[in-house]
Amino acid sequence: MKLADRIEIRQGDITELDVDAIVNAANNDLQLGGGLAGAIRRKGGPRIQAECDEIGAIPVGGAAITSGGNLKARHVIHAASMQLGGATTAHALRSSTAHALRIAEQFEDLQTILRVRKNLAMVLIEAGEPRAALEHLTTSLTMARRLGDVTGECQALTELGRCRLAVGAVAEARTAAEEAVARSRGAGKSDEVARASIVLGAATAAAHQSQKALRYLSDAYRHSTQAGMRFEAIVAGRILARLTLRSGKPAQAERLYSEVFTALRHLAPHEAYGVLQMAKTYDRVIDPAFEPVPAQVQPAGPNVQITVGPTA
């Protein structure tokens, strides 16, 4: 591959780039003062400097990575080619650039590990081994937050909620799902809001709060359908149909069931199997909420005579 095919030269504002990472010409104390560092601090907000402060001073010729704060770039790699207030050298520039490139490679490896752990956890949940998935999801959430991967964080929170539902920890599942909805909404990730709302709706239904559950699931089903999220639309629609039927709206429930069955028929056999396995995870949790509540029998008072048998 030619060098021209690997490197693209642009002129513009680096703080406006929507990329995985930008590189800051930093001092080894990682203090964002003037020039490019100052522009990054102003546009990225205080979070970047706070993360730099946590890292502390690094050797001249080294590099460190932080999140991108409020920037469009997900991360900032700080290449320390000078001391604070000092001058740079050719050796320091070569060394800090090499370190920055190594960090970029390591970051890519960590992203791969994050994806593998998250996917493995999803498989374990569908296979009926949610407890084994908990460790992977907890680690995935920690890694996503460390990497500043907002999408990965939202997805890990959603799957963590689903995993906790599967082990019967309804309150913890609801907490994780609420955090996933709030984090996704704050980041403007509407697809992730819909996915998390399915978990939140199921957890709320399991807690016998049908009206709230209907709202969460209706929103999730509406968005999933409009966004072409077939798996999510089927799962949300199926739970929503059951709740709607229980709330005394058979015609509306029948329409929802019809839409779900139509969507299932458009899936390949292995896809249909996968989505039904996902649905079973929710069924095991919300089925008890559909069981009739036993009638409460009041004990007879001391002056009340109970007669068993035919009456005159």
Secondary structure as the mmCIF struct_conf table of DSSP 4:
data_model
#
loop_
_struct_conf.conf_type_id
_struct_conf.id
_struct_conf.beg_label_comp_id
_struct_conf.beg_label_asym_id
_struct_conf.beg_label_seq_id
_struct_conf.end_label_comp_id
_struct_conf.end_label_asym_id
_struct_conf.end_label_seq_id
HELX_RH_AL_P HELX_RH_AL_P1 LEU A 3 ARG A 6
BEND BEND1 GLY A 12 GLY A 12
HELX_RH_3T_P HELX_RH_3T_P1 ILE A 14 GLU A 16
BEND BEND2 VAL A 19 ASP A 20
STRN STRN1 ALA A 21 ASN A 27
TURN_TY1_P TURN_TY1_P1 ASN A 28 ASP A 29
BEND BEND3 GLY A 34 GLY A 34
HELX_RH_AL_P HELX_RH_AL_P2 GLY A 35 GLY A 44
HELX_RH_AL_P HELX_RH_AL_P3 PRO A 46 ILE A 55
TURN_TY1_P TURN_TY1_P2 VAL A 60 GLY A 61
STRN STRN2 ALA A 63 SER A 67
TURN_TY1_P TURN_TY1_P3 GLY A 69 ASN A 70
BEND BEND4 LEU A 71 ARG A 74
STRN STRN3 HIS A 75 MET A 82
TURN_TY1_P TURN_TY1_P4 LEU A 84 GLY A 85
HELX_RH_AL_P HELX_RH_AL_P4 ALA A 90 GLU A 126
TURN_TY1_P TURN_TY1_P5 ALA A 127 GLY A 128
HELX_RH_AL_P HELX_RH_AL_P5 PRO A 130 LEU A 147
TURN_TY1_P TURN_TY1_P6 GLY A 148 GLY A 148
HELX_RH_AL_P HELX_RH_AL_P6 VAL A 150 ALA A 166
TURN_TY1_P TURN_TY1_P7 VAL A 167 GLY A 168
HELX_RH_AL_P HELX_RH_AL_P7 VAL A 170 GLY A 186
TURN_TY1_P TURN_TY1_P8 ALA A 187 GLY A 188
HELX_RH_AL_P HELX_RH_AL_P8 SER A 190 ALA A 206
TURN_TY1_P TURN_TY1_P9 ALA A 207 HIS A 208
HELX_RH_AL_P HELX_RH_AL_P9 SER A 210 GLN A 226
TURN_TY1_P TURN_TY1_P10 ALA A 227 GLY A 228
HELX_RH_AL_P HELX_RH_AL_P10 ARG A 230 ARG A 246
TURN_TY1_P TURN_TY1_P11 SER A 247 GLY A 248
HELX_RH_AL_P HELX_RH_AL_P11 PRO A 250 ARG A 265
TURN_TY1_P TURN_TY1_P12 HIS A 266 HIS A 266
BEND BEND5 LEU A 267 LEU A 267
HELX_RH_AL_P HELX_RH_AL_P12 PRO A 269 PHE A 290
BEND BEND6 GLU A 291 GLU A 291
HELX_LH_PP_P HELX_LH_PP_P1 PRO A 292 GLY A 301
TURN_TY1_P TURN_TY1_P13 PRO A 302 ASN A 303
BEND BEND7 GLY A 309 GLY A 309
#
